[in-house]
Amino acid sequence: MTRPIRLISGFLTVGVWTLASKILGFVRDIMIASAIGSGPVAQAFLIAFSLPNMFRRFFAEGAFNTAFVPMFSKKVEAGEGAQDFAREAFSGLASVVLVLVLVAQVFMPLLVLAMASGFAQDARFDLAVGFGRIVFPYILFISLAALLSGVLNAMGRFAVAAAAPVGLNIILILTMFAAQALGWPIGTALSWAVPVAGVAQMALVWWAAKRAGIHIIPRRPRLSPEMKRLAIIAAPAALAGGVVQVNLLVGRQVASYFDGAVAWLSYADRLYQLPLGVVGIAIGIVLLPDLSRKLRAGDADGGNHSLNRAAEFSLVLTVPSTVALMVIPFSLVSVLYERGAFDAADTRATALAVAVYGAGLPAFVLAKVLQPVFFAREDTRAPFRYALGSMVVNVGVAVGLAPWLGFLAAALGTTLAGWAMLAMLFMGSRKMGKAAKLDARLRHSLPRIILSSLIMGSVLVGLATWMAPALHLQTWRYGALALLIGAGIISYFAALFASGAIKPADLRRIVKKP
């Protein structure tokens, strides 16, 4: 049933598909920005779409899967009824989320107010409530898809699970084309496309799990001893997920009181989520089952090696991304978004948010590396305590500085909370013995990665200044941005190789097939 997991190969598989999904997400958001800009329909749809995504992270990708994946991985490794366990978990999750969907339909106005109270007595409120009722069933399908993806990841089959989110963006992009061609209301058309995409994603991973030998047929849910244990482990993770969602709520609440800010932060989020999704999500998905297997086998050295290579791999890609987002945000946002209803004022506001979010990118990604150290040991309580600490930082900054910084206080709160979370995870992991220590190779490469990224940043600033006229010309700006990014990549890897942080042979070994 199982196959050997090759760690870096797994990162690349998930990363490539996540990159494809994020690029298509860019296309989707560019089309939305061009058609409806940062106006009431855009803000209402973005708030409505964030509702099922918020609960999805809380129930499925957050609390449930952090408890389910280690338990399922150990059953796969031991050959102890993994399929029956997955069926029970699937049925239990489906029943809980179905009840949530029905309750949300009744209380949707309250949910919208909880997300964006600044919409009250505003045209955005009724739009968001209507869109929310349409899109919310998406959580049922995507939560079950997340569990099935966890099954595939635990078995070392990463490709289909990583490819499934591509379907959402393809369906939304096709819907945008159809809506513009046929004159449909953009917000309503996009809202109906969301649950359709959820069904498609769930069907794809269900079929892949069946082909992998795990045929999940829903059954009447029951509270078996294993489900009780799953619930006990998931409960602190659920609370931690709730804290994370409170952080997001705080940011949206602050933004809802500034006209256009919900859209600005959402478009900025999409830009910094590109490297975060490609690297951070790939790390988290592949590392958790790998560590769970090695801990079961008592392989502390192997676990430490996996952890350090995950950190090294993520830093090689994340640190230069951070520098780029902070030094050329206006060039990026202008070329990618500024057209149609999205004007120069939108560009300036979104670019500032991109720079602030970018400063937190290494913290967000390294947190994805360190969290599996706790989850693989079925310790979900410590991350909950750390999440509480980060929430205090976020609320204090976002709410406390809003009168002076405006909507940017929300972005700054998110960034500082990310660094606080990383600091607490790092200190907590130091108590776990050899399996969570920095090795000599990582200590050698880290300062060289930072130096190489700063060199790249200098190149980007100089080129962006020289190419400024081309970056603002409708005909040339896409080619100019591609040239700018290409020069950054070349200068970064040249500096990386020259400094000895990594060697070309290391890259060849990473991409070599097992």
C-alpha positions as CSV (number, residue, x, y, z in Angstrom):
1,M,0.0,0.0,0.0
2,T,2.8,2.4,0.8
3,R,5.7,3.7,-1.2
4,P,8.9,5.2,0.1
5,I,8.6,8.9,0.5
6,R,11.4,10.9,-1.0
7,L,11.3,14.2,0.9
8,I,12.6,16.8,-1.5
9,S,10.9,15.1,-4.5
10,G,7.7,15.3,-2.6
11,F,8.3,19.0,-1.9
12,L,8.8,19.6,-5.6
13,T,5.7,17.6,-6.6
14,V,3.5,19.5,-4.3
15,G,5.3,22.8,-5.0
16,V,4.9,22.6,-8.8
17,W,1.2,21.9,-8.6
18,T,0.7,24.5,-6.0
19,L,2.6,27.0,-8.2
20,A,0.2,26.1,-11.1
21,S,-2.8,26.7,-8.8
22,K,-1.4,30.0,-7.5
23,I,-0.6,31.2,-11.0
24,L,-4.2,30.4,-12.1
25,G,-5.3,32.2,-8.9
26,F,-3.5,35.2,-10.1
27,V,-5.2,35.1,-13.4
28,R,-8.5,34.8,-11.6
29,D,-7.8,37.7,-9.4
30,I,-6.5,39.8,-12.2
31,M,-9.7,39.2,-14.1
32,I,-11.8,40.1,-11.0
33,A,-9.8,43.2,-10.4
34,S,-10.1,44.3,-14.0
35,A,-13.9,43.7,-14.0
36,I,-15.0,45.0,-10.6
37,G,-11.9,46.5,-9.1
38,S,-12.1,47.2,-5.4
39,G,-15.8,48.2,-5.4
40,P,-18.7,46.8,-3.4
41,V,-19.3,43.7,-5.5
42,A,-15.6,42.7,-5.2
43,Q,-15.5,43.3,-1.5
44,A,-18.8,41.4,-0.9
45,F,-17.6,38.4,-2.9
46,L,-14.2,38.3,-1.3
47,I,-15.7,38.3,2.2
48,A,-18.3,35.7,1.2
49,F,-15.6,33.5,-0.4
50,S,-13.5,33.8,2.7
51,L,-16.2,32.3,4.9
52,P,-16.0,28.7,3.8
53,N,-12.2,29.0,3.4
54,M,-11.9,30.2,7.0
55,F,-14.0,27.2,8.3
56,R,-12.2,24.8,6.0
57,R,-8.8,25.7,7.6
58,F,-10.4,25.4,11.0
59,F,-12.1,22.0,10.5
60,A,-10.3,20.1,7.8
61,E,-6.8,21.4,6.8
62,G,-6.2,22.6,10.3
63,A,-7.5,20.8,13.3
64,F,-8.8,17.6,11.7
65,N,-5.9,16.8,9.4
66,T,-3.2,17.6,11.9
67,A,-4.7,14.9,14.1
68,F,-5.8,12.6,11.4
69,V,-2.6,12.4,9.2
70,P,-0.2,11.2,11.9
71,M,-2.7,8.6,13.2
72,F,-3.5,7.4,9.6
73,S,0.3,7.4,8.7
74,K,1.1,5.1,11.6
75,K,-1.7,2.7,10.7
76,V,-0.5,2.6,7.1
77,E,3.0,1.9,8.4
78,A,1.9,-0.8,10.7
79,G,-0.8,-2.3,8.4
80,E,-3.5,-1.8,11.1
81,G,-6.9,-1.1,9.5
82,A,-6.1,2.2,7.8
83,Q,-9.1,2.0,5.4
84,D,-11.6,1.5,8.2
85,F,-10.1,4.4,10.2
86,A,-10.3,6.7,7.1
87,R,-14.0,5.7,6.5
88,E,-14.9,6.5,10.1
89,A,-13.1,9.8,10.0
90,F,-14.7,10.7,6.6
91,S,-18.2,10.0,8.0
92,G,-17.6,11.8,11.2
93,L,-16.3,14.9,9.4
94,A,-19.1,14.9,6.9
95,S,-21.8,14.8,9.6
96,V,-20.2,17.7,11.6
97,V,-19.7,19.9,8.5
98,L,-23.1,19.2,7.1
99,V,-24.7,20.5,10.3
100,L,-22.4,23.6,10.1
101,V,-23.6,24.3,6.5
102,L,-27.3,24.2,7.6
103,V,-26.7,26.4,10.6
104,A,-24.7,28.9,8.5
105,Q,-27.5,29.4,6.1
106,V,-29.7,30.6,8.9
107,F,-27.1,32.8,10.6
108,M,-25.3,34.1,7.5
109,P,-26.0,37.8,8.3
110,L,-24.3,37.3,11.7
111,L,-21.3,35.6,10.0
112,V,-20.9,38.5,7.6
113,L,-21.0,41.0,10.5
114,A,-18.4,38.9,12.3
115,M,-16.2,39.1,9.3
116,A,-16.8,42.7,8.3
117,S,-18.9,44.8,10.6
118,G,-17.9,47.8,8.6
119,F,-20.4,46.5,5.9
120,A,-23.4,47.2,8.2
121,Q,-26.0,49.5,6.7
122,D,-24.0,49.4,3.5
123,A,-24.8,47.9,0.1
124,R,-21.9,45.5,0.6
125,F,-23.8,43.8,3.5
126,D,-26.7,42.4,1.5
127,L,-24.5,41.4,-1.3
128,A,-22.1,39.6,1.0
129,V,-25.0,37.7,2.7
130,G,-26.5,36.6,-0.6
131,F,-23.1,35.5,-2.0
132,G,-22.3,33.8,1.4
133,R,-25.3,31.6,1.3
134,I,-24.4,30.4,-2.2
135,V,-20.8,29.7,-1.6
136,F,-20.9,28.3,1.9
137,P,-21.7,24.6,0.9
138,Y,-18.3,24.6,-0.6
139,I,-16.9,23.9,2.8
140,L,-18.6,20.4,2.9
141,F,-17.0,19.3,-0.3
142,I,-13.6,20.9,0.2
143,S,-13.3,19.6,3.8
144,L,-13.9,16.0,2.6
145,A,-11.5,16.6,-0.2
146,A,-8.9,17.8,2.4
147,L,-9.3,14.5,4.4
148,L,-8.9,12.4,1.2
149,S,-5.9,14.5,0.3
150,G,-4.5,13.7,3.7
151,V,-5.0,10.0,3.0
152,L,-3.1,10.3,-0.3
153,N,-0.3,12.4,1.3
154,A,0.2,9.9,4.1
155,M,0.7,7.2,1.4
156,G,3.3,9.2,-0.4
157,R,1.0,10.0,-3.3
158,F,1.2,13.8,-3.6
159,A,0.5,14.6,-7.2
160,V,-3.3,14.3,-7.4
161,A,-4.0,15.9,-4.0
162,A,-1.7,18.8,-4.9
163,A,-3.3,19.1,-8.4
164,A,-7.0,19.2,-7.1
165,P,-7.0,23.0,-6.2
166,V,-6.1,23.8,-9.8
167,G,-9.7,22.8,-10.6
168,L,-11.2,25.6,-8.5
169,N,-9.3,28.3,-10.3
170,I,-9.9,26.8,-13.8
171,I,-13.7,26.7,-13.1
172,L,-13.7,30.3,-11.7
173,I,-11.7,31.6,-14.7
174,L,-14.0,29.9,-17.2
175,T,-17.0,31.3,-15.3
176,M,-15.5,34.8,-15.6
177,F,-15.2,34.4,-19.3
178,A,-18.7,33.2,-19.6
179,A,-20.1,35.9,-17.4
180,Q,-18.4,38.6,-19.4
181,A,-19.5,37.1,-22.7
182,L,-23.1,36.5,-21.7
183,G,-23.7,39.5,-19.5
184,W,-24.2,37.6,-16.2
185,P,-23.6,39.5,-12.9
186,I,-20.0,38.8,-12.1
187,G,-20.4,38.3,-8.3
188,T,-23.4,36.0,-8.6
189,A,-21.8,33.9,-11.3
190,L,-18.5,33.5,-9.3
191,S,-20.5,32.5,-6.2
192,W,-22.3,29.7,-8.0
193,A,-19.1,28.4,-9.5
194,V,-17.5,27.9,-6.0
195,P,-19.6,24.9,-4.8
196,V,-19.4,23.4,-8.3
197,A,-15.6,23.5,-8.0
198,G,-15.8,21.9,-4.6
199,V,-17.7,18.9,-6.0
200,A,-15.1,18.5,-8.7
201,Q,-12.2,18.7,-6.3
202,M,-13.8,16.1,-4.0
203,A,-14.5,13.7,-6.8
204,L,-11.0,13.9,-8.1
205,V,-9.3,13.0,-4.8
206,W,-11.9,10.3,-4.0
207,W,-11.1,8.6,-7.3
208,A,-7.4,8.9,-6.6
209,A,-7.8,7.4,-3.1
210,K,-9.8,4.5,-4.5
211,R,-7.0,3.8,-7.0
212,A,-4.5,3.9,-4.1
213,G,-6.4,1.1,-2.4
214,I,-8.4,3.2,0.1
215,H,-12.1,3.0,-1.0
216,I,-14.0,5.3,1.2
217,I,-17.8,4.7,1.3
218,P,-19.7,6.9,3.8
219,R,-21.3,5.1,6.7
220,R,-23.3,6.1,9.7
221,P,-21.0,8.0,12.0
222,R,-20.2,6.5,15.4
223,L,-18.0,7.5,18.3
224,S,-15.6,4.6,18.4
225,P,-12.5,4.6,20.7
226,E,-10.3,5.7,17.8
227,M,-12.7,8.6,16.9
228,K,-12.6,9.6,20.6
229,R,-8.9,9.7,20.5
230,L,-8.9,11.6,17.2
231,A,-11.3,14.2,18.7
232,I,-9.1,14.5,21.8
233,I,-6.0,15.2,19.7
234,A,-7.9,17.4,17.3
235,A,-9.5,19.6,20.1
236,P,-6.4,21.7,20.9
237,A,-5.6,22.0,17.2
238,A,-9.2,23.2,16.6
239,L,-8.8,25.8,19.3
240,A,-5.5,26.8,17.8
241,G,-7.2,27.0,14.4
242,G,-9.8,29.2,16.0
243,V,-7.1,31.5,17.2
244,V,-5.6,31.7,13.7
245,Q,-9.0,32.6,12.3
246,V,-9.5,35.2,15.0
247,N,-6.3,36.8,13.6
248,L,-7.8,36.8,10.1
249,L,-11.1,38.2,11.4
250,V,-9.3,41.0,13.2
251,G,-7.6,42.0,9.9
252,R,-10.8,41.9,7.9
253,Q,-12.7,43.8,10.6
254,V,-10.1,46.6,10.5
255,A,-10.0,46.6,6.7
256,S,-13.8,46.8,6.5
257,Y,-13.8,50.3,8.0
258,F,-11.6,51.6,5.2
259,D,-13.2,51.8,1.7
260,G,-11.5,49.5,-0.7
261,A,-9.2,48.0,1.9
262,V,-10.8,44.5,1.9
263,A,-10.0,44.2,-1.8
264,W,-6.5,45.7,-1.4
265,L,-5.5,43.3,1.4
266,S,-7.0,40.4,-0.5
267,Y,-5.1,41.1,-3.7
268,A,-1.9,41.7,-1.7
269,D,-2.5,38.4,0.1
270,R,-2.7,36.6,-3.2
271,L,0.7,37.9,-4.2
272,Y,2.6,36.9,-1.0
273,Q,0.6,33.7,-0.8
274,L,2.4,32.6,-4.0
275,P,5.7,31.7,-2.4
276,L,4.0,30.9,0.9
277,G,1.8,28.4,-0.8
278,V,4.4,26.9,-3.1
279,V,7.0,26.4,-0.3
280,G,5.1,26.5,3.0
281,I,2.2,24.3,2.1
282,A,4.4,21.8,0.2
283,I,6.7,21.6,3.3
284,G,3.8,21.0,5.7
285,I,2.1,18.4,3.5
286,V,5.1,16.3,2.9
287,L,7.0,16.7,6.2
288,L,4.2,15.7,8.6
289,P,3.7,12.1,7.4
290,D,7.5,11.7,6.9
291,L,8.2,12.7,10.5
292,S,5.3,10.6,11.8
293,R,6.8,7.5,10.1
294,K,10.3,8.2,11.4
295,L,9.2,8.8,14.9
296,R,7.3,5.6,14.9
297,A,10.4,3.8,13.8
298,G,12.5,5.6,16.5
299,D,14.7,7.3,13.8
300,A,15.6,10.6,15.6
301,D,18.5,11.2,13.2
302,G,16.4,10.7,10.2
303,G,13.7,13.1,11.6
304,N,16.4,15.7,12.3
305,H,17.8,15.4,8.8
306,S,14.3,15.8,7.3
307,L,13.5,18.8,9.4
308,N,16.8,20.6,8.5
309,R,16.5,19.8,4.8
310,A,12.9,21.1,4.8
311,A,14.1,24.3,6.5
312,E,17.0,24.7,4.1
313,F,14.8,24.1,1.0
314,S,12.2,26.6,2.2
315,L,14.7,29.3,3.0
316,V,16.5,29.0,-0.3
317,L,13.2,29.9,-2.0
318,T,11.6,32.1,0.7
319,V,14.3,34.6,1.6
320,P,14.7,36.0,-1.9
321,S,11.0,36.1,-2.4
322,T,10.8,38.2,0.8
323,V,13.4,40.6,-0.5
324,A,11.6,40.9,-3.9
325,L,8.2,41.6,-2.4
326,M,9.7,44.3,-0.2
327,V,11.9,46.1,-2.8
328,I,9.7,46.0,-6.0
329,P,6.1,45.8,-4.8
330,F,4.9,48.7,-6.9
331,S,6.3,47.2,-10.1
332,L,4.7,43.8,-9.3
333,V,1.3,45.2,-8.4
334,S,1.2,47.7,-11.3
335,V,2.0,45.2,-14.0
336,L,-0.1,42.4,-12.6
337,Y,-3.3,44.2,-11.5
338,E,-3.5,47.8,-12.8
339,R,-6.1,47.7,-15.6
340,G,-9.8,48.3,-16.1
341,A,-11.4,49.2,-12.8
342,F,-8.2,48.8,-10.8
343,D,-6.5,52.2,-10.9
344,A,-3.2,53.8,-9.7
345,A,-4.6,54.5,-6.2
346,D,-5.4,50.8,-5.9
347,T,-1.9,49.9,-7.0
348,R,-0.3,52.2,-4.3
349,A,-2.4,50.8,-1.5
350,T,-2.0,47.1,-2.5
351,A,1.7,47.5,-3.0
352,L,2.2,48.9,0.5
353,A,0.3,45.9,1.9
354,V,2.5,43.5,-0.2
355,A,5.7,44.9,1.3
356,V,4.4,44.6,4.8
357,Y,3.1,41.0,4.2
358,G,6.4,40.1,2.5
359,A,8.4,41.0,5.7
360,G,6.6,38.1,7.4
361,L,7.0,35.5,4.7
362,P,10.0,33.7,6.3
363,A,8.2,33.4,9.6
364,F,5.0,32.0,7.9
365,V,7.0,29.4,6.0
366,L,9.3,28.3,8.9
367,A,6.3,27.9,11.1
368,K,5.1,25.4,8.5
369,V,8.4,23.6,9.0
370,L,8.3,23.5,12.8
371,Q,4.6,22.7,13.4
372,P,4.9,19.1,12.1
373,V,7.5,18.5,14.8
374,F,4.7,18.9,17.4
375,F,1.9,17.3,15.3
376,A,4.0,14.2,14.5
377,R,4.2,13.6,18.2
378,E,0.4,14.1,18.5
379,D,1.1,17.3,20.5
380,T,-1.5,19.8,19.5
381,R,-1.6,21.7,22.8
382,A,1.7,23.6,22.6
383,P,0.9,25.1,19.2
384,F,-2.5,26.2,20.7
385,R,-0.7,28.1,23.4
386,Y,1.6,29.7,20.9
387,A,-1.3,30.6,18.7
388,L,-2.9,32.4,21.6
389,G,0.3,34.4,22.1
390,S,0.4,35.4,18.4
391,M,-3.2,36.4,18.6
392,V,-2.5,38.9,21.4
393,V,0.3,40.4,19.2
394,N,-2.0,40.6,16.2
395,V,-4.9,42.2,17.9
396,G,-2.8,44.7,19.8
397,V,-1.0,45.8,16.6
398,A,-4.0,45.7,14.2
399,V,-6.5,47.4,16.4
400,G,-4.1,49.6,18.4
401,L,-2.3,51.1,15.4
402,A,-5.3,51.4,13.0
403,P,-6.0,55.1,13.9
404,W,-2.4,55.9,12.8
405,L,-1.6,53.3,10.1
406,G,-5.1,52.8,8.7
407,F,-5.7,49.5,6.9
408,L,-2.0,48.7,6.9
409,A,-2.2,48.0,10.6
410,A,-4.0,44.8,9.7
411,A,-1.2,43.7,7.5
412,L,1.5,44.7,10.1
413,G,-0.4,42.8,12.8
414,T,-0.4,39.6,10.7
415,T,3.3,39.9,10.0
416,L,4.4,40.5,13.6
417,A,2.1,37.8,14.8
418,G,3.8,35.4,12.4
419,W,7.2,36.2,13.8
420,A,5.9,35.8,17.3
421,M,4.5,32.4,16.4
422,L,7.8,31.3,14.9
423,A,9.8,32.4,18.0
424,M,7.5,30.4,20.3
425,L,7.6,27.3,18.0
426,F,11.4,27.5,17.9
427,M,11.8,27.7,21.6
428,G,9.3,24.9,22.2
429,S,11.0,22.6,19.7
430,R,14.3,23.0,21.5
431,K,12.9,20.9,24.3
432,M,12.3,17.9,22.0
433,G,15.9,16.6,21.8
434,K,17.9,15.7,18.8
435,A,15.1,15.5,16.3
436,A,14.6,19.3,16.3
437,K,18.1,20.7,16.3
438,L,19.7,22.8,13.6
439,D,22.5,20.9,11.9
440,A,25.9,22.2,10.7
441,R,24.8,22.3,7.1
442,L,21.9,24.6,7.8
443,R,24.0,26.9,10.0
444,H,26.5,27.1,7.2
445,S,24.0,27.9,4.4
446,L,21.6,30.4,6.2
447,P,23.9,33.5,6.3
448,R,24.9,32.8,2.7
449,I,21.3,32.6,1.6
450,I,20.6,36.0,3.3
451,L,23.6,37.6,1.7
452,S,22.7,36.2,-1.8
453,S,19.2,37.6,-1.4
454,L,20.4,41.0,-0.5
455,I,22.6,41.1,-3.6
456,M,19.6,40.1,-5.6
457,G,17.6,42.9,-4.0
458,S,20.2,45.5,-5.0
459,V,20.0,44.2,-8.6
460,L,16.2,44.4,-8.6
461,V,16.2,48.0,-7.2
462,G,18.7,49.2,-9.8
463,L,16.9,47.5,-12.7
464,A,13.4,48.5,-11.6
465,T,14.6,52.2,-11.5
466,W,16.2,51.9,-15.0
467,M,13.3,50.1,-16.5
468,A,10.6,52.3,-14.9
469,P,9.3,53.7,-18.2
470,A,9.0,50.3,-19.8
471,L,7.2,48.9,-16.7
472,H,4.4,51.5,-17.2
473,L,3.9,51.0,-20.9
474,Q,0.9,48.9,-21.8
475,T,2.8,47.2,-24.7
476,W,6.1,46.5,-22.9
477,R,5.3,46.1,-19.2
478,Y,4.8,42.3,-19.2
479,G,8.1,41.6,-21.0
480,A,9.8,44.2,-18.7
481,L,8.5,42.5,-15.6
482,A,9.6,39.1,-16.9
483,L,13.1,40.5,-17.6
484,L,13.2,42.0,-14.1
485,I,12.3,38.8,-12.4
486,G,14.6,36.8,-14.6
487,A,17.5,39.0,-13.8
488,G,16.7,38.6,-10.1
489,I,16.7,34.8,-10.3
490,I,20.0,34.7,-12.2
491,S,21.7,37.1,-9.8
492,Y,20.4,35.3,-6.8
493,F,21.5,31.8,-7.9
494,A,24.8,33.1,-9.1
495,A,25.5,34.6,-5.7
496,L,24.2,31.5,-4.0
497,F,26.6,29.3,-5.9
498,A,29.5,31.7,-5.5
499,S,29.0,31.9,-1.8
500,G,29.0,28.1,-1.4
501,A,25.5,28.1,0.2
502,I,24.5,25.3,-2.2
503,K,26.3,23.6,-5.1
504,P,24.9,22.9,-8.6
505,A,25.3,19.2,-7.8
506,D,22.9,19.6,-4.9
507,L,20.2,20.8,-7.2
508,R,20.8,17.9,-9.6
509,R,20.4,15.5,-6.8
510,I,17.2,17.1,-5.6
511,V,15.5,16.8,-9.0
512,K,16.9,13.4,-9.8
513,K,14.1,10.8,-9.8
514,P,14.3,8.1,-7.1
